[in-house]
Amino acid sequence: MFSFISKLPQPSKTLYLLIVLSFIGFFASFFLGSRDVTRTLLIVLGTLFALLGISAALNVNRTAEGMAESIKDYRPMGVDYSKSFLATPLYARLFGVGAFLVGSTFAVTALLNPDVMR
């Protein structure tokens, strides 16, 4: 995972780092029972996913191309994805559209519904 992130351009590296940190904070606040903090971190997490999706979908600073190159080099359990559709910038852009839709849905739902964590 770290080799994947290290090959990405900015701002994608920063967005991934912030997503990981907010994900850890989200689960910590969830298990500690802090509903307001959990709701706020869900809004932050959704917003960060939406921003990552926008940067991939629009190929900001070659984000989609960096994702495709990282997938080409990554070989989980010896499987070669270098010639797969998964290793194309088009797939990374489609992933970006999906990440934007899911992230914005999470953020808007948590923002508009104060009882989302009850």
N, C-alpha and C positions, 0 to 999 in steps of 0.2 A: 504494500500500500504506500509506503513512504517513497519507494522508487517511482511510483505512479505520480505522486504529488510533486516530487522533485523535478520532474520533466515538464510540468505545466508552467505556463507564463503567469506573470502577475496580471490581474488581480485574483486569478483562480487559486493560487497557492494560499493566499491570505483568506479567501472565502472558505476553502477546505479546512484550514486551521481553526477558523472561527466556528465552523459547523461542528467540528469535533469538540471544541471547548464548550459550546452551548449545549451539545448533546449530553456531555458529562454532567454539566450543571443542571440540565433538565431532569435527568434521572436521579441525581442526588437530591434535588428539591422535591421530587415526587415521593421518594421514599422517606424523606424527613417530614413530609406532610405540609409543606409550605405552599398553599394553593396559589397565592398571588404571585409568588416568584415563579412557580411552575407555569402559570399562564403567561407571564411576561416572557419567559424563556421559550415557550412554544411560539409566541409571536416572533421573537428574534430568530428562532430556528427556521420557521417558515419563510421569513423575509430573506434570510441568507440563502436558502435553497432557491428561492425565486431569483435572487441576484445571480447565483451560479448558473441557473437555467438561462437567464437572459444573456450572460456572457458566453455561454456555449452556443446558444441558438444564433446569436449574432456574430459569433466567431471573434469576439473582442480580443485583440492582441493575440490572435491565432490560438484561442483556447480550444476550439473544436479540433483543430489540426494537432495540437499537443496531446489531447486526449486520445486521438486515433493512433498517434505514434507510440504512446505509452501502452496502449492495448496490443499493438503489434509486437512490442518487446516483452510483454508479460506472458509467461507460459505456466499457467497453473496446472500442476500434476502432469506436466509434459505436453499439454495440448497446445498446438500452434494455432493462434488466431490471426496470424499475419495476413492471410488471404480471405478472411471472413468479412462479412458485411459489418460485423461488430467493430472492425478496425478501420472504418472509413469516417471521414469528417461528416458525412451525411448522417450517420448513425449518432455521432456525438451531438449534432445539431438537433436531431429528433429527441435524444435524451434531454437536451436543454429545454426543449418545449415542454416535455413531460415534467421535468423538475420545476419549471416555472409554474405550471398549472397546479401541481401538488403543493408546492411551497406557498403559493399565494392563497390557496384554499385553506391550508392550515393557519396561516397568519390571519386571514380575514375572519375565519370561524372563531378563533381564540379572541380576536379583538372585539367582535360583535356579541359574543355570547360569554358573559362573565361567569356562567356556571358550567363552563366546558370541562372543568376538572373535578366536578363533584360526583 
